[in-house]
Amino acid sequence: MANGRRLVTVGLLCLFSVPAVAEEGVQGRVQEFFLGDGAPPQQRGQVELGTGLEWTRQDGETRFELPVRGEYGLSDRVQLEAKVALTTPEDPRGLDTAEAGIGLALINDSRRGFTLSLGMDLEATRDIRDDRFRPGFEPYLLAYQDVGPVGFNLQLKAEELPGVRGLGSELHPDFAAGAVLALGPLRPMVEAGWRDEDGTSTLLLSPGLLARPLKSLEFGVAVPWRLHAGGARDVGVMGMLTWQGGGA
């Protein structure tokens, strides 16, 4: 009888320890990607802050964008997100977009190194035709998989802009896939994507390099090549700085 009770006790401990392991979640080989959003969510009480700089030259016009973003883990599966993008085509204080949303990890299995997340962002986007802000929403699906020292990330996103002020509704798809290799503090990576940029279908290929001198700090640079519908091409530069801290 005593042996039976011990077996039951051990079985119950094993049963309750499985979700605890899964709750730790996937950490990923990098904190963020350049073209896509990382699928692994923040842990409970964890904060991530990031910024960067994106430079592009299209149709003879130089454009700078300064993204500022933040994420907070409500739990090991749910996070709050906020992001703004400042642009400097003429006015260095120009606000291009503002977003706020929530993400949910449907699967966050640290033992298999796999994460599947979905979410929704509400946004205000400056319309290029009348320079006024236009409300919209952006559902997304993200997936991430560790394979040894390599991490693979996939983003499926769609920006929906309902019709306002005589403008028709618009749907802008945004697909991105990336792979990153962890080599100590260095993280060489390559990403590819397809998106609608200002009404133009654009293919992107972006090699990059991230460095993680500290567990909480990551920075790097990428060089995205753009191939627009019609054959036009251009190249840009993206920089990124990310800090991550806190957590239960």
Salt bridges, closest charged atoms under 4 A:
GLU23 OE2 - ARG77 NE 3.69
ASP37 OD2 - LYS157 NZ 2.72
GLU48 OE2 - ARG69 NH1 3.13
GLU54 OE2 - ARG226 NH2 2.77
ASP91 OD1 - ARG93 NE 3.58
ASP96 OD2 - ARG63 NH2 3.57
ASP109 OD1 - ARG111 NE 3.77
ASP109 OD2 - ARG112 NH1 2.59
ASP127 OD2 - ARG129 NH2 3.13
ASP127 OD2 - ARG134 NH1 3.35
ASP130 OD2 - ARG165 NH2 3.34
ASP131 OD1 - ARG126 NH1 3.40
GLU138 OE1 - LYS157 NZ 3.98
ASP146 OD1 - ARG29 NE 3.46
GLU170 OE2 - ARG129 NH2 2.38
GLU170 OE2 - ARG134 NH1 3.06
GLU170 OE1 - HIS172 NE2 2.86
ASP174 OD1 - ARG195 NE 3.65
ASP196 OD1 - HIS172 ND1 3.12
GLU197 OE2 - ARG195 NH1 3.80
GLU197 OE1 - ARG226 NE 3.15
GLU218 OE2 - ARG212 NH2 3.04
ASP234 OD2 - HIS228 NE2 2.48
